[in-house]
Each structure stands twice: as C-alpha cells, then as structure tokens.
Amino acid sequence: MTWEQLGEIAAMGTALLWTLSTLAWTSAGRHVGALPVCFLRLVIACVPLALYGQMVYGHWLPIAAGSHAWLLLGVSGLFGFFLADLCLFKTYLLIGPRLALLLQSLTPPVTALISWFFFRDQLVWRQWLAMAVTLSGVVWVVMEQPAQGAATPAAKHTTRGIFLALVSAIAAAAGYVLSKRGLGDCDPMAATFIRILGAMAGYVVLLTLFGRWNAIAAASRHTRAMGIVTLGAMVGPLLGVALCMFALRYCRAGVTATIISTMPVLILPFLVVLYREKVSLRAVGGAIVSVAGVALLVM
C-alpha cells in the first residue's frame, strides 16, 4: 500500500469523524447556540493537543514548527475553522441544510483549482472524472426536496444564505490548500494545534467586538451541552483534523476535499438510527454513486 493510498484512507476516516462531530455540534447547538459551540469545541481540543506536545516533544506548544508552518497553518485555521464554519452555521439557519450542503459541494473543485492555479498541483483526467462522479452523488442526495409541510427558508434570506455558503466553500478550499502547503514535515497533531490557535484568534476578536463573552460563560456552565461538545471535540477538531492533515500530506488537496465531501451521504445511516428518519431510494442511489466515485478516486 502506497503513502497516497494511506492518505486516501485517512481522508475517509476524516469524513466519518467529521460526520459524527456534526451530529454532536447540532445537538449541542440546540442547547447553547452555534457560536459558543464553535468556540468552545476548539478550546477543549487544545487540552489533549497540549498534553500530546508535552509528552512527545517536551513542549506545551508546537514551537518546533518553523515560522513558515506557523504562518500558513495559522491562516488556514483562520479560513477553515473560523470563517468557513461560521458562515456554514449561519447558512444552515438562512437557507436550510440541503441547499447549504449543495453549495458546499463546490469546495473540492475550488480546492483543486486554487491548488492548480497557485501551486501547479495538477490532477489527471481520471481524478477529475472521479471527483465529478462523487460530487454528483452528493448533489443528488442534498437536492432532494424536503417532505411536504417541512419548514422552508424565507425567500428574503435566500440571497444572503447563498452568498455565505459560497464564502464558506471558498474559505474551506483555501484552508485545505494552505494546510497542504504549510505542513512540510510538521507532526499532524502539531499542525492541528496551530490551525486551532489560528482560528481561536479570529473567535477572540469576534467575541470581543460583539460582546459575546457572557454567552460563552453561560454555555460553559451547561453540563449536558458541554459533555456533547467535549465528545465532538475529540472526534472532530482533534482526531478528525489530525487525519485530515495526514491525508493532505500524501494526497492532492482536491482529492482529499472530494473524499471528505461525502459527509452528507455518510450522515444518512446515522439519521435513520438516531432520529428514525426515513431515507428515500433517491438518497440511497446518491450514496451508491458517491461511494463509486470515491472508489474510482482511490483505485
């Protein structure tokens, strides 16, 4: 098995772990709101990352990483963990998850285009074909119309929601590319820590400007929500992102982003088991197409 194939497996693991963390964020957000969840998940993830650095390298912070890695990984965290996630959470509220996830499917091709334009990281025709097949399966799933009588977003919010979804997709793509460029020989756990610190800088500025620290303090005292956030932080910003950094090291950024974009399909069985939602034949068909695309991508 080649390193590239191991990276593709890591990307699959990332998609699964981020799917689980998405369920955790949704559950916790119902109790304390999206912004506290976005910030507190990163704070919690810092604890095991700092302990890892102390035990393995003798430093709480990843000071062994060079200035180049700190700059690119920090900015990638600002784009990915901060800007992309904030816009995506707001998009869910404005236009609903289906249209939001559809627009998020633009992330892999945008990632590939950015990586090609700035760094000449080219994909072969088979990888472009596999990307198209995978995304078509995802789009087929998320474009399915909600059940009759289900809540739909107000028309006046559509333009704003689409704009924020596009900003989220572009920011996430920029985060992937910058992460790949900044990794070098950096430990994936250390790289994850640097990205989280970069994102936290953005949250600190935002929370200070809008005076939302009281909401963060209140959320931190909500026992049930914090338990869910802690669990989500372990599988998402910690293990999931570490696997993502490993995948980006050995795979092209566009390939990694495409595999991770199967999250809307991976979440279907969890919706059936946990929320007793009915999954249509269309959703099952989209899942099969998406899996076929990923199989073509990693062959």
Secondary structure, 3 states (H helix, E strand, C coil): CCHHHHHHHHHHHHHHHHHHHHHHHHHHHHHHCHHHHHHHHHHHHHHHHHHHHHHHHCCCCCCCCCHHHHHHHHHHHHHHHHHHHHHHHHHHHHHCHHHHHHHHCCHHHHHHHHHHHHHCCCCCHHHHHHHHHHHHHHHHHHCCCCCCCCCCCCHHHHHHHHHHHHHHHHHHHHHHHHHHHHHCCCCHHHHHHHHHHHHHHHHHHHHHHCCCHHHHHHHHCCHHHHHHHHHHHHHHHHHHHHHHHHHHHHCCHHHHHHHHCCHHHHHHHHHHHHHCCCCCHHHHHHHHHHHHHHHHHHC
